[in-house]
Amino acid sequence: MSLDLPKQIVNGPIQGDGFNTPDTQQTFLRLVIDLPDWLGKVEPVVLFNGFALDRFQMLMALSGAFLFLVIINGLFKFYINTYKGRLGERMLRRLRFQLIDRVLRFPPNTFKRVKASEVATMIKDEVEPLGGFIGDAFVQPAFLGLQAATSLFFIILQNFWLGFLAAFMVGIQGVVIPKMRRRLILLGRERQLTARQLAGRVGEIVDGISSIHVHDTSNYERADIASRLGRIF
């Protein structure tokens, strides 16, 4: 209904379609159920006769109905985004706690091969995007999927072949885009590992800053960091 209301507002009260004279009235909010033809010659079932409105009243009624639907849609989005954030933060809190619990179980020899800054980066920064992903993993398929299905159904009602073409393009995207993203996922993993090593190297520089100044190896450290940044790029 919200997809068809703008067309009704423009074609009806604004352009005057159906309002040939100033006294012409149209029915608003008339609810009728059309029965299928295979039942025979059966009259449509009228649930509500509606209201007889003139041109200005019809414009106000349709605009008010459209505004009401927009507000309802906004409230749905507000509710979804709020609880999506709560879900993501709760899962993120549990994930970080489990990571700390695993770190505490490692034997002491393991920490000789891992830098403290790398562990801190993994627990603090690398799991941060998972908070948004966890919420979107449940909400986006349901919300956007139903929204796309509604839009596709509306297009099919307007023009069957146009809706068929839109569904065909959606199917192509569903096959091609995941294949194109495989390379991006691999590059993202490599970038994450390189960034983790960079964090460990920065931690070493900060811890050994006195030795760097004493032995005057700052240029070497700059070259090493520049090389690591180049690999990330």
N, C-alpha and C positions, 0 to 999 in steps of 0.2 A: 504493500500500500504506500509506503514512504517513497518508493521509486516512481510510482505513477502520480502521486499528488502534485509535484511541480508541473507536470504536463497538464493536469486538469486545471491548475490555477492559471496558467498562461493561456491555454486555449479557451477556458470558460469565462470567468469573470473579467479577466484583463482584456482579452481580444473580443469578448462579447459573443462567443459562439453559444447559441441557444438563448441568448437574450436579445431578441430582435426589437422589442419595445421596452420602454422604461418600466412597464408594469409586469413584464414577464417574470415568472418565478420558476425555480427548479427545485427538485426534491434533494435534500441532503440527508445522508445517513440512512438511506433505505436499504434494508437487509432482505435479500431475496435468495432463495435456494432454487436453482434451476435443476429439475430432475432430468435424467437421461432419456433419450428418445425410445430406448428399447422397453421402457415401462408403458409405452402407449401415449395417448393424448392426455397427459396429466398436467394440470395447471401448476405453475411454480408456487412454491411455498413462501409466503410473505411473513417474515418474522417481525419486521417493524416497518411501518409506512414512511417514517422519516419526517422531515420538517420542510415546509414550503418556504423558500427564501428568495429574496430578490437578488439583483446582481451584487450590490455592495455587501449584503449579508452573507451571500455565498462566498465572496472573497474573504471576508473575515473568518467564516467557519472553516474553509479549507486551509487558510493560513494558520489558524489556531490548531487545527489537527496536525498540520505539518510540524509546527513548533513543539507540540506535545510529543510527537514521535522522535524528534531530534533530542529532546530532553531525556526521554526514556533511553535512547541509544547512548547518550552521554553518561547516564547513571550506570548502565551496564558496563561501559568501559572503565568508569571509576572503580566500580566494585571488582572487576577483573584485575585491573592493574594493582589495586591495593592488596588483594589476597595473593596475587602472583608474587609481589615483593615479599610478603610474609613467608610464603612457601620457600622462596629462594634463600632468604636469610636463615631460616631454620635449618635447611639442608646444608647450607654453607657452614653454619656453626657446628653441626654434627660432623661434617667432613673434616674440618680443622681439628676438632677434638680427637677424632680417630687417627689423624696423621701424627699429632703429638703423642698419642698413645703408642703408635708404632715406633716412633723415634725413641721413646723411653725403653722399648724392648730390645733395641739394637745392642749388640755387644760393643765394648769399648774400642775394639780394633776397627770397627766399621767407621768410626768418626775420624780415624787417621786418613781415610781416603776421601772424605767428604768435608768440604769447608762449611763453617757455621753460617756464612752468608748465603750459601746455596740452599741450605735447609730452610733458613728463614724466608728466602724468596719463594721457595716452593709452597710453604704453608701460608704465607701472607698474600703474595701477589698472584701466583699462578693459579690458585683455586678461586680467585675473585670473580673471573668471568663465568664460572660455573653457577654462581648464584642467579644471574640473569638467565642462563641457559636452562636451569632446572625448572624455573617458572614458565619459560616459553615452551618448553618441551611438552607441557600439559595443556597450556592455554591456547597457543597459536594454532595447533592443528584443529582444535575444536572451533575456536572463534572464527579464524580466517577461512577454515574449510566450509563452515555453514554460511559465512558471508559470501564466499565465492559460489557456493551452490545456489544461494538465493539470487544472486546476480545472473548466473547462467540460466536459471529457470525463468527469470524475467525476460532475458533476451530471447529465449526460445518462444515464449508467449508472443513477443512482438514479431519475430521472424524466425522460422524454424531453421532455415539454411544458415542464417547469421549465427544462431546459437550453436549449430553443428560445427561451423567453422571455428568458433571460439573454443568449443570443447576439444576440437582437434589440435589447436595450438597449445592448449593447456597440456594435453597428452604429450606433445613433442617436448615441451619444456620439462615435463616430469621425467623424461628419459635422458635428455641431453645435458641438463644442468648438473645432475649428480655426477656424471662422468667428467664434466669439466672441473668440478670441485675436488676431485681426487688429488690432482697435482697440488692444488692450493693447500689441502690438508697436510700433505707430506712436507711441503715447504714451511707450513706453520709449525710443525713438530720440530723440524731442524732449527728454525728460528728460536723456538722456546729453549731448546737445549743450549744453543749458543749464548742466548741471553742469560741463562742460568750460570754458565761458565764465566761470563763477563761479571756477573754479580760476585762470584767467588773471587775473581781476580781483583776487583775493586776493594773487597774486604781485606785481601792480603796487602794491598797498597796502603790502606788506612792503618792496618795493624803494624806495618813495618815502615811507617813514614820516617821515623828517626834514622833507620839504616839507609833509607834512600837518600836522605840529605847528607849523611856522613860520607857515603860512597859516591855521591853525585851521579846516581843512575836515573835521574828524572827523565832524561831524553829517551833512555831505553824503555821506561814505563810508558811514556807517551807513544812511542812507536808500537809497542805491544797492544795498547788500548786501541790505537788507530787501526791496527790490523784486525782486531776482533770486531770493531765496529764495521769495518768493511765487509767482513763475512756475514754479519747480520743484515747489512744492506743488500 
